[in-house]
């Protein structure tokens, strides 16, 4: 049993805490400025503002592991405190900037630093690594993921399902990719394409962060690698109007505030992912695909994005505690062996048919 501190009692943070406590049997404490009524009466809670690093450090020193379920701009400060207090660090950030800064921090660390542990990046990268390693020669690796309401109720086809700060950050910052063997930086909201998954039509476009460290890991073996977010058709054009025509790309916080005021909270969400790798196996051209859709229940605290994101980070924490991941320094998502990941009890929501989901690949 480990002692775990979860920083942030938001939608995903409270789910992570409940999983680790109820499924893993770990001793869990949650910190935030305000106690969420959805934490449960038996969950240990400490009133701490994550920006108050001194107070956070005092609480953190009482734990073995810290999980940051806070906005991306707070993660580096939390990670610095974790290093000072010699506490293992995991987070859910979608920010490549934050992840790179944390990586630099981890160079001489005595403990583990593993950012970007959720769904995308996170589980998506575990699957990608697994598929790439099945081919003798890889030509391309495509990652697609998106979260939308099951029932489209506005022109954006969107609602508040997870961190709006995270969504806007992805829409504004540059995107890494590999094209014809060269590392490139692509503009967000470009590269619009249409894609059909299980008979449903989506649009996909460049967004930042969710590719994790895959470009570095497979830069010499995968000549074409990219990530795009998926939404209902028409979303990209409307968001580009806000970002470019109305110049909200220069006023990130204002756009976050606008979307939080205007869009409804959504509990009946749909989380979709597809990882496709193409290359050669035994001299024959092969395309292997992992595609999955997850539905929220429509009830508070049971959205697909909460359940699956929490499942991703809890599974890698479980792998770490079982000694199936490095025990110090920076750890990439794709370093997680898929079979060991699938063996974690926390991974069950992500793999409704278990490892058999990979039988066709």
N, C-alpha and C positions, 0 to 999 in steps of 0.2 A: 504493500500500500504506500502510495506517495502522498505528500502534502502539496496541494496545488492551489495557486492563487490565480483567479480569473479576474482580469482588469477590464471592467465594462459589463454592465448588467442589461445591455440592449437585447435585441431579438435573438442574435446568435449567441452572445455571451451567456445568457441564462440557460440556453439549450446545452451548450458545452458543459457548464457547471453541473446541470442535472445528469447528463450522460456520465461524466466522470464519477459523480457521487453514487448514482443509483445502479449503473451498469458495471463500472469499474471498481466500486467500493473504496474509492480514494477519499481522503480528507480534503474537502474543498471549501475555500473561502472566496467570496465575491466582493470586489470593491467598486464603488461608483459614488457619484455625488449624491444620488438619491436611490433609495432602495426600490427596485421594481416590485409591484404587487404580484408579479408572476413568478418570482423566485421560489416561493414556497416557504412556509414558516420554519421548516427545519434546516434551511440553508444558512450557513454562517455568513454574515455580512459585516463589512466595515465601511463606514462613511469616509472615503478618501477621494479627492480630486486627482485624476491621473496626471494633471499638469503640476501638482505639488510633489516633486520628485523626492524631497526629503521625507515627507510623510509616507509616500509610497514605499520608499526604501526600508523604512522601519517595519512595515507590514510584510514586505517581500522577504526579508531576512528570516522570517519564521517558516518559510516554505522551501520545497525542493525544486518546484517548477512554477514558472509564471506563464500564463497564457494571456496575450494581449488581444482582447476583442474590442479595442478602441479604434477611433478614426486613424487613418494612415499617418497623419501629421504628428501624432503622439507616440508612435511606435519607437522611433529612435531614442527618445528620452527614456522610455521604459526599458529598452534594451541596454542602455548605458547603466542604468541602475542594476539590472540583472547581472551585468558583468562585474560591477563593483561588489555585489553581494554574493557572487558565485552561485547564481541560481540559473537553472536551465530555462531557455527562452523559446517560446513558440508564438507565432502570430498568424493573422488572417489577412495581412495586407495585400492589396492588389497593386500597390505602388512599387514600380521598379526602382524609383529613386530611394525610397525607404529601405527596400530589400538590399540594394547595393551598399548603402551606408552601414546597415547592420552586418553585412558580410565583412566589410573592412574592420568593423569592431571585433569580429569573431576570430581574427587572424591568430592572436596569441591567447585566446580565451581558454579557461580551464573547464568550461561547461559548454553545452550544446546551444547553438543558435540556429533555429530552423523557421524562417519566415515563410509566408505565402502557403499556408497549410490547409486551406479550405477546400473549395470545390474547383474553382478556376481562378487563379492557379491553385494547385493542390492535387486533388484526385485526378484531374484531367492530365496532369504531367506524369503521374504514376502510370496511368494507362498508356500514354504516349511512349514512355520508356519501354514498357512491356512489348508493345507492338513493333517498335523499331528493332528491338533485339531479336525478333523472330525472322527477320529478313536477312538474306546474305548481302544484298546491295539495296540501298534505299535511294529512291529518286525524289520523293516528296513526303512531307508530313504536314497535314492540315488539321488544325484544331478549331472547333466551333462550339460555342456555348452561349446560352442566353436564358434569361428569366423574364416571363411576361405573365399577365393575368390570363387565366384560362378563358375568361369571357372579356373580349375587347369592348371597353365602354367609352373610349375617347379617341380622338384622332391619332394621338401618340401611341395608342395601344399599350399604355404603360401605367404603372402605379408605384406606390412606395412599398417595396417588398424587402429591401435591405438598405444598406447605407447609401443615401443619396449623395453624400460626399464622395463615396467610392465610385459611383456611376459617373458623376461629372468629371472626376479626376481621369477616369479611363477615356472619356470623350475629348479631353483637352490635350493630353500629353503625348509625345512621340511614341511610335510603336516599333519595336525591334522585329526583324524578320531576316531570313536568309533567302537571297534570290540568286540563282545561278552560281552558288558557291560563295557568295559574298555577303557579309553582314551589312544590312542596310537599315536605315531609319525611315519609317513610313509616316505619313501624316494621318492623324486620327480622322475617322469619319469618311475616309476615302476607300477605294477598292470595293465599291458596292457590288454585290453579286446576289443572285437568287439561288436558293437551294431548297430541294424537296427532301424531307426526312419523314419516313413512314406516311407518305401521302400528303403531308402538310407542307405548305409553301412558306418559306422564310426569306428575309433579306439578311445579309451578313456584311459587315464592314469593319475596317481596322479600328481596334481600340488597344490601349496600352495596358501593360502589366500582367495580363493573364497568361502570357507565354512563359513566365517564370524565367528559369535559367536554361531553358532548352536550347537556345541558340548557341550558348557557350558549350554545353555538353555535346551536342551533335553537330557543331559547326564544321567539322572536318569530314563527316560521314553522310550528312543529309544536305544536299545542295539546294533544296527548296523547302522552307519551313515557315509557316505563318499561323497567326491566330486572328480570328474575327468574332465579334459578338453578333448574336442572332436576335432579331426582333421581328414583329409583324411588319409586312411591307408598308412603306410610307413613313416609318418612324425616323429613318435617317435624314430624309429631306427636311422634315419639320425641325429636328434638332439642329441641323446645319443652319437653318434660318435663324434660330435663337443664338447659336454660337458665333456665326460669321456675320450675318446681316445686321443683327442687333448687338453684336460685339460682346456677348456674354462670355466669350472665351477669355476676355481680359478682366472679367468680374466673376470669378469662380464662385465665391461665397454668395453673391447676389443670385446666381442661377440656382444654387442649392436651396436658398430660401424660397425662391419663386416656385420651384418644383414641389418642395415640402408643403407649401400653402395650397397649391393648385391641384395636386394629384391625390387621389384617395389612397388610404391604406388598403392593401390587397392581401387576403388570406387564401383565396383560391388560385394560387399561382401555378405556373407550369415551368419547370426547369428542364431544359433540353441541352444535350451535348452530343457531339460527334467527333471522334478522332479517326482519321483515315490516313493510312500509310500505303505507299505504292512503291514497288521495286521488284526485285528478283528473288525467287526461291527455286533452287535446283534448276537454274537457267531459264525459268519461265516467268513472264511478267505476271505480277500478283498485286491485288489491291485488297487490303484487310481493313475492316471498319468495326469500330465499337460505337454503337449508337444507342442512346437511351433517353427516355423522357420520364420525369418524376412529377407527380401531382401533389399539391398541398390539399389538406382536408377541408379548407374553408374555415377552420377554427383558429382562434388566437393561439399563437405559440406552436402551430402545427403546419406552417408553410413549408413547401418543398425546399426553398432556399435555406431556411433555418435548419431543417432536419439534415439535409445533405452536406451543408457546410460544416456543421458540428460533427457529423460522422467522419468527415475527412480529417479534421485536426485531431479528434479523439483517437482515430485509428493509428496515426503516426506517433502520437504520444505513447500509445500502448506498445507499438513496435519498439520505440526507444526504451521503454521500461523492461521489455523482454530481451533487450540486448541485440535486437535485429537492425539497429541503426548505429552509426558512429556515436561515441559517448562524449565527444568534445569537438569544438570548432563549428564551422559553417556546414550545414547539411542541405543538399538540394532535394527537392521532391522526387525527382527521377532516380535518386539513389535508393528509394524504397522498393524492395522486391514486391512485385504484385501479389504473388502467392502468399507471402507473409502478411501483406496488407489485408488480403481477403480473409486470412485466418483470424483477424481481430474481430471480436464480437461487435465492435463499434461499426465495422464496415458493412454490416448486413443491409441497411437501407439503400446503400449505393449499389449493391449486387443482389437484387431480388431473386435471381436464379443462381446465386453463388458463382463459383468459378466456371460453371457450365455456360455462363454468358460468353465465354471465350471459345467454346467448342467449335464454332464455325470459322475461327481464325487460325 
